[in-house]
Amino acid sequence: MSSAVTLPVEPTERELTREELDRYSRQMILPGFGMTAQRRLANARVAVVGAGGLGSPLLVYLAAAGVGELTLIDNDTVDVSNLHRQVIHSTASVGRPKVESAAEAIARLNPHVRVEARAERLDIDNVLELLDGHDLVIDGVDNFETRYLIADACEILGLPEVWGSVLRYEGQVAVFWSGHGPALRDLFPEPPEAGSVPSCAEGGVLGVLPGQIGMAMANEAIKLITGVGEPLLGRLAILDAARGAWRELRIAPDPDRVPVSELSLEAVSCLMPIAVAGAAHDDPSLAVSALQLHEMLQARARGELDFDLVDIRQPEEYSVGHIEGSRLVPLGTISVDPAPLGTILAGPAHSVDPVPMDPGVPDQVALPRDRDIVITCRSGARSGRLLDRLVAAGYGRVKQLDGGVIAWQREVDPSMGGCEPHRHGAAHTRYRGGWVVRCLPPAPGRCPRRPPP
């Protein structure tokens, strides 16, 4: 660690018990670690925001390492779809607050760790109060609003922040600490447009990836607390789990950026979905319910109705569970242009097989303008965005399935798999975002400043 970086934690004055010495002996005998580093861990107070995919592994390893006090902040409950990656929770925890489930797991692992469980959602009114008084903050959340609130609060409070992100097969880890190195807004001054980056629920995530990134985040926290090793301050580590390869980008404070000195509604308003008057996705006349679609499909089977049901999810999502009679046309392959580009769905919809999983999904397609179309995705977020674009481009015969295939599973076909709903409020579910940025090597002397669209 650079001598310019001041350690946030002093060693505890109390003597460690014999049981603690035995418990931590294997790391205490490491060169450069010893009793002083262990006593720093015992005296550390760490706030962990998010007890999900990233929070699960890092909480386990911070507790096992002997961090004295952990504050867990998360307002979510455990869902069965969490369990393939959020390993601190169990099947018996489904439906329970994540902070309670995690606190119990930590107590079983290491009774010497004090845990404060806060089943709250961070917002502009409570973020400074909840984070103040800690030595270190760890960001393990999955939405932009909270990420920037945490980053701004840490900059105001002068706290180091360990940051991590995962999506699909990729993950990122960094340490931000304004005054000692770059802050989040030095790397990403502005968040991407709401809904432009898929969430883990939309894009998927390899189950072991949060474990890899979460453990790397725990390692960064331990280095910051103990002063052992060199933290990722001024460096962004990027993992491609599919290739098993790490790479690193150097980042630096932006000399032209004005440091954050106070939280304001204006500062975070850009992180929230903007209500657009007359937006197509909010027009009830352009939505059909799951029960209405069920009746429409029955009428189509009888030859009384003709329309196309287009599923815009990814092939992997579609293969896990889909509405019978739908066609797969992934969102990324759909071209929306004011001028007609041709059609791909001509003829009675029920007489043509769905688009094959692989390799038959076309690279670029256009939906027909002369047919009735119902589009659907998992929850309605992606279909709502596409509906806005289609209507703006002049499509007059397109609607969306309200609530997506989640609503279909809940109201029509409970046997359909792969669509477990998350226990969030509707607006939060719609715009929640797991965030990872596909960084390209920057030009010489420069670092990436914002996520790509």
WONOR-V155948 format. One record per residue. RES is the residue in three letters. PSI is psi in whole degrees, -180 to 180 (999 if undefined). OMEGA is omega in whole degrees, -180 to 180 (NA if undefined). D_CENTER is the distance of its C-alpha to the mean C-alpha in Angstrom with 1 decimal. Layout:
RES;PSI;OMEGA;D_CENTER / RES;PSI;OMEGA;D_CENTER
This chain:
MET;138;180;29.6 / SER;143;180;31.3 / SER;-15;180;34.0 / ALA;-13;-178;32.7 / VAL;120;180;29.7 / THR;130;178;30.8 / LEU;137;-178;29.5 / PRO;-9;-172;27.9 / VAL;134;173;29.5 / GLU;153;179;33.2 / PRO;144;176;34.5 / THR;148;179;35.2 / GLU;-18;-178;38.9 / ARG;155;176;39.1 / GLU;137;176;40.3 / LEU;143;-179;38.0 / THR;165;178;39.4 / ARG;-40;180;40.8 / GLU;-41;178;38.1 / GLU;-42;179;35.4 / LEU;-41;177;37.4 / ASP;-42;-177;37.6 / ARG;-43;-173;33.9 / TYR;11;-170;32.7 / SER;-36;-175;35.8 / ARG;-30;177;34.1 / GLN;-25;180;31.9 / MET;-24;180;34.7 / ILE;0;178;37.0 / LEU;141;176;34.8 / PRO;129;179;36.6 / GLY;-5;-178;35.5 / PHE;-85;172;33.7 / GLY;-167;-175;36.4 / MET;-38;-177;37.0 / THR;-46;180;35.9 / ALA;-40;-180;32.3 / GLN;-38;179;32.2 / ARG;-30;173;33.6 / ARG;-45;177;31.0 / LEU;-44;-178;28.3 / ALA;-24;-178;30.2 / ASN;0;-174;30.5 / ALA;144;174;26.8 / ARG;113;-171;24.8 / VAL;131;174;21.0 / ALA;125;178;18.4 / VAL;115;180;15.1 / VAL;112;-177;12.4 / GLY;115;179;10.2 / ALA;41;-178;12.1 / GLY;-127;-174;9.7 / GLY;-48;178;8.8 / LEU;-39;-178;9.3 / GLY;-35;-176;11.7 / SER;-58;-178;13.8 / PRO;-39;-176;15.4 / LEU;-34;176;15.7 / LEU;-43;180;17.3 / VAL;-47;-175;19.7 / TYR;-30;174;20.8 / LEU;-41;177;21.2 / ALA;-44;180;23.3 / ALA;-34;-179;25.2 / ALA;-17;177;26.0 / GLY;23;174;27.5 / VAL;130;-170;25.5 / GLY;-43;-176;27.6 / GLU;131;178;25.3 / LEU;127;172;21.7 / THR;119;-179;20.3 / LEU;126;-178;17.3 / ILE;115;180;15.6 / ASP;132;-180;13.4 / ASN;9;-176;14.7 / ASP;164;174;13.2 / THR;160;-177;15.4 / VAL;129;177;15.3 / ASP;152;-178;15.2 / VAL;-30;179;16.9 / SER;-11;177;14.1 / ASN;-24;-162;12.2 / LEU;-17;-179;15.3 / HIS;-10;-179;15.1 / ARG;-23;-177;12.6 / GLN;76;-164;12.7 / VAL;-6;176;16.3 / ILE;-18;180;17.4 / HIS;163;-179;17.8 / SER;174;178;20.4 / THR;-36;179;21.7 / ALA;-16;-179;23.8 / SER;-9;-176;20.9 / VAL;129;-179;19.6 / GLY;-12;-179;19.9 / ARG;156;174;20.2 / PRO;137;-178;18.2 / LYS;-37;-178;15.8 / VAL;-34;178;17.5 / GLU;-45;179;20.8 / SER;-44;-179;20.0 / ALA;-41;-180;18.7 / ALA;-40;179;21.7 / GLU;-39;179;24.1 / ALA;-40;178;22.8 / ILE;-41;180;23.2 / ALA;-37;177;26.6 / ARG;-34;-177;27.7 / LEU;-46;-175;26.7 / ASN;100;-178;28.2 / PRO;-9;180;30.3 / HIS;-12;-178;30.8 / VAL;128;175;27.3 / ARG;134;-177;27.2 / VAL;130;172;24.1 / GLU;118;-178;23.4 / ALA;120;180;21.0 / ARG;103;179;19.8 / ALA;66;-177;18.4 / GLU;154;173;17.6 / ARG;128;178;15.0 / LEU;138;173;15.3 / ASP;-179;-175;17.1 / ILE;-23;-177;19.7 / ASP;-25;-174;22.4 / ASN;-7;-171;21.3 / VAL;-41;-179;19.0 / LEU;-41;180;22.1 / GLU;-43;-176;23.9 / LEU;-33;-177;21.2 / LEU;-24;-177;20.5 / ASP;143;178;24.2 / GLY;-5;177;26.3 / HIS;160;177;23.8 / ASP;-24;-172;24.4 / LEU;145;177;20.9 / VAL;136;178;17.4 / ILE;124;-179;14.3 / ASP;107;177;10.9 / GLY;32;-175;8.4 / VAL;178;-173;6.2 / ASP;25;177;2.9 / ASN;149;-174;5.5 / PHE;-40;-178;8.3 / GLU;-51;-177;11.1 / THR;-35;179;10.6 / ARG;-47;-178;9.8 / TYR;-32;174;13.1 / LEU;-45;179;14.9 / ILE;-47;-178;14.4 / ALA;-44;-180;15.6 / ASP;-41;179;18.4 / ALA;-41;179;19.5 / CYS;-38;179;19.7 / GLU;-40;179;21.8 / ILE;-42;-176;24.0 / LEU;-9;-179;24.5 / GLY;29;-176;25.0 / LEU;144;172;22.5 / PRO;148;-179;20.8 / GLU;126;172;17.0 / VAL;126;-171;15.3 / TRP;137;177;12.0 / GLY;157;-178;9.7 / SER;147;179;6.8 / VAL;149;172;6.7 / LEU;132;-180;7.1 / ARG;-113;-178;10.4 / TYR;10;-173;13.0 / GLU;147;178;11.9 / GLY;159;180;10.7 / GLN;149;178;11.8 / VAL;140;176;13.5 / ALA;165;172;15.7 / VAL;128;177;17.8 / PHE;136;-180;18.4 / TRP;93;-178;21.7 / SER;136;-177;23.5 / GLY;-25;178;27.2 / HIS;-15;-177;26.9 / GLY;-165;-178;24.6 / PRO;155;170;22.0 / ALA;171;-178;19.4 / LEU;-41;-177;16.0 / ARG;-13;171;18.0 / ASP;-34;180;20.4 / LEU;-47;-180;18.0 / PHE;87;-176;16.0 / PRO;-33;-177;18.4 / GLU;148;175;16.7 / PRO;159;175;13.3 / PRO;165;179;13.3 / GLU;141;-179;14.8 / ALA;128;177;13.0 / GLY;-5;-177;11.9 / SER;-19;177;12.8 / VAL;126;-177;9.5 / PRO;149;173;8.5 / SER;172;176;5.5 / CYS;-31;178;5.7 / ALA;-30;-179;8.5 / GLU;-44;-175;10.1 / GLY;-16;-179;10.0 / GLY;164;177;10.0 / VAL;135;176;9.5 / LEU;128;-172;12.7 / GLY;-37;-177;13.2 / VAL;-17;-175;14.8 / LEU;-46;176;12.4 / PRO;-30;176;10.3 / GLY;-45;180;14.0 / GLN;-47;-178;15.2 / ILE;-40;179;12.7 / GLY;-40;178;12.9 / MET;-36;176;16.7 / ALA;-37;177;16.8 / MET;-41;177;15.3 / ALA;-39;178;17.9 / ASN;-42;178;20.5 / GLU;-41;179;19.8 / ALA;-44;180;20.2 / ILE;-41;179;23.4 / LYS;-42;180;24.7 / LEU;-42;-177;24.3 / ILE;-43;-172;25.9 / THR;-23;-174;28.7 / GLY;9;180;29.5 / VAL;128;178;29.7 / GLY;-173;-178;28.5 / GLU;114;-178;26.8 / PRO;164;179;23.3 / LEU;51;177;20.8 / LEU;116;-174;22.0 / GLY;11;178;22.5 / ARG;142;175;20.9 / LEU;114;179;17.6 / ALA;131;-175;17.3 / ILE;127;-180;15.7 / LEU;127;169;15.8 / ASP;97;-175;16.6 / ALA;-29;-180;16.7 / ALA;-33;179;18.7 / ARG;-13;-176;21.4 / GLY;36;-173;21.1 / ALA;135;172;21.3 / TRP;146;168;20.2 / ARG;168;-172;21.0 / GLU;139;175;21.1 / LEU;138;175;21.4 / ARG;136;177;23.4 / ILE;155;-176;22.2 / ALA;157;176;24.5 / PRO;143;176;24.8 / ASP;114;-176;25.6 / PRO;-19;-178;29.2 / ASP;-6;-178;29.2 / ARG;136;176;26.2 / VAL;123;-179;27.3 / PRO;147;176;25.7 / VAL;127;-179;23.9 / SER;-15;178;26.5 / GLU;153;176;25.5 / LEU;143;177;22.8 / SER;157;178;23.7 / LEU;-35;180;22.6 / GLU;-35;-176;23.3 / ALA;-28;-177;20.9 / VAL;-4;-176;17.8 / SER;-29;-180;19.1 / CYS;-13;-178;17.7 / LEU;-12;-176;14.1 / MET;150;175;15.1 / PRO;136;180;16.1 / ILE;124;178;19.7 / ALA;121;-179;22.2 / VAL;121;-179;24.5 / ALA;128;177;27.9 / GLY;13;179;28.8 / ALA;137;-175;25.5 / ALA;-37;-176;26.1 / HIS;-15;178;23.0 / ASP;1;-179;24.5 / ASP;112;-178;28.0 / PRO;-23;179;28.9 / SER;-13;179;31.6 / LEU;19;179;29.1 / ALA;145;173;27.3 / VAL;142;179;28.6 / SER;167;179;27.8 / ALA;-40;179;27.4 / LEU;-38;177;30.9 / GLN;-42;179;32.3 / LEU;-38;178;30.7 / HIS;-44;178;32.2 / GLU;-38;179;35.6 / MET;-41;179;35.2 / LEU;-38;176;34.6 / GLN;-42;178;37.6 / ALA;-37;178;39.7 / ARG;-39;179;38.6 / ALA;-29;178;39.7 / ARG;-2;-179;43.0 / GLY;13;-177;43.4 / GLU;-10;-176;43.3 / LEU;145;-180;40.1 / ASP;118;178;38.6 / PHE;165;177;35.0 / ASP;133;174;32.0 / LEU;113;-173;28.9 / VAL;121;177;26.2 / ASP;118;-173;22.8 / ILE;14;178;20.5 / ARG;180;178;17.8 / GLN;155;-180;17.7 / PRO;-38;-179;20.7 / GLU;-39;177;18.9 / GLU;-44;-178;17.5 / TYR;-39;-177;21.0 / SER;-26;179;22.8 / VAL;-37;-180;21.2 / GLY;133;179;22.4 / HIS;166;180;23.7 / ILE;127;-180;26.4 / GLU;130;-179;29.8 / GLY;-1;177;31.4 / SER;164;177;28.2 / ARG;140;179;27.8 / LEU;119;171;24.9 / VAL;91;-175;24.4 / PRO;142;-176;20.9 / LEU;-41;-177;19.6 / GLY;-13;-180;19.7 / THR;-5;-174;23.4 / ILE;123;176;24.6 / SER;128;179;26.7 / VAL;113;-177;27.4 / ASP;143;179;30.5 / PRO;-29;178;33.1 / ALA;140;180;35.7 / PRO;136;-180;35.8 / LEU;13;-177;34.8 / GLY;179;-179;36.3 / THR;157;177;35.1 / ILE;-6;-173;33.7 / LEU;39;-178;34.1 / ALA;149;177;37.8 / GLY;169;-180;39.8 / PRO;129;-174;39.2 / ALA;-36;-174;35.6 / HIS;-4;-178;36.7 / SER;-2;-177;39.0 / VAL;138;180;36.6 / ASP;154;175;34.2 / PRO;158;176;30.4 / VAL;131;-178;29.2 / PRO;154;-179;29.2 / MET;-45;-173;26.1 / ASP;126;8;27.3 / PRO;24;-168;28.8 / GLY;-2;179;29.9 / VAL;122;-176;26.9 / PRO;160;-179;28.3 / ASP;-39;-178;27.0 / GLN;123;-177;27.7 / VAL;163;175;29.0 / ALA;139;178;30.1 / LEU;147;-178;30.3 / PRO;145;178;33.9 / ARG;-12;-174;35.1 / ASP;19;178;38.0 / ARG;156;174;36.3 / ASP;133;-177;34.4 / ILE;137;169;30.8 / VAL;124;180;28.1 / ILE;148;180;24.5 / THR;156;174;21.8 / CYS;-154;-178;18.2 / ARG;-52;-173;16.0 / SER;-9;-176;15.7 / GLY;-8;-179;17.5 / ALA;-53;-179;14.9 / ARG;-41;180;15.8 / SER;-34;177;19.4 / GLY;-42;179;19.7 / ARG;-42;179;18.8 / LEU;-39;179;21.2 / LEU;-43;178;23.8 / ASP;-45;-178;23.9 / ARG;-42;-179;24.6 / LEU;-46;180;27.1 / VAL;-41;178;29.0 / ALA;-28;179;29.1 / ALA;3;175;30.6 / GLY;6;176;33.3 / TYR;127;-177;32.2 / GLY;3;-176;34.2 / ARG;39;-177;33.8 / VAL;140;176;30.1 / LYS;172;178;28.1 / GLN;154;174;24.8 / LEU;117;-178;24.3 / ASP;121;179;23.1 / GLY;-3;176;20.1 / GLY;-161;-177;19.9 / VAL;-18;173;20.6 / ILE;-46;179;19.1 / ALA;-38;179;22.1 / TRP;-44;179;24.4 / GLN;-41;-177;23.6 / ARG;-39;-170;24.1 / GLU;-22;-174;27.2 / VAL;-52;-171;28.9 / ASP;83;-179;27.9 / PRO;-16;-178;26.4 / SER;-13;-179;27.1 / MET;130;-174;24.6 / GLY;170;171;21.8 / GLY;17;-174;18.2 / CYS;30;-176;17.2 / GLU;128;180;16.5 / PRO;149;173;15.3 / HIS;151;-178;12.7 / ARG;74;176;14.7 / HIS;164;171;13.5 / GLY;158;-173;15.8 / ALA;-46;-177;16.3 / ALA;-39;-178;15.3 / HIS;-41;179;12.0 / THR;-38;-174;11.3 / ARG;-35;-173;12.5 / TYR;10;-178;10.4 / ARG;142;-174;7.1 / GLY;112;163;4.6 / GLY;139;-169;1.8 / TRP;119;166;5.0 / VAL;141;-177;7.9 / VAL;129;178;11.4 / ARG;94;-174;14.3 / CYS;137;172;16.8 / LEU;153;179;20.5 / PRO;128;-177;23.3 / PRO;164;174;24.3 / ALA;153;-179;27.9 / PRO;131;178;30.2 / GLY;3;-178;30.0 / ARG;161;176;26.8 / CYS;158;178;23.0 / PRO;138;-175;20.3 / ARG;-18;-179;19.8 / ARG;155;179;17.1 / PRO;148;177;14.5 / PRO;161;178;16.3 / PRO;999;NA;16.2
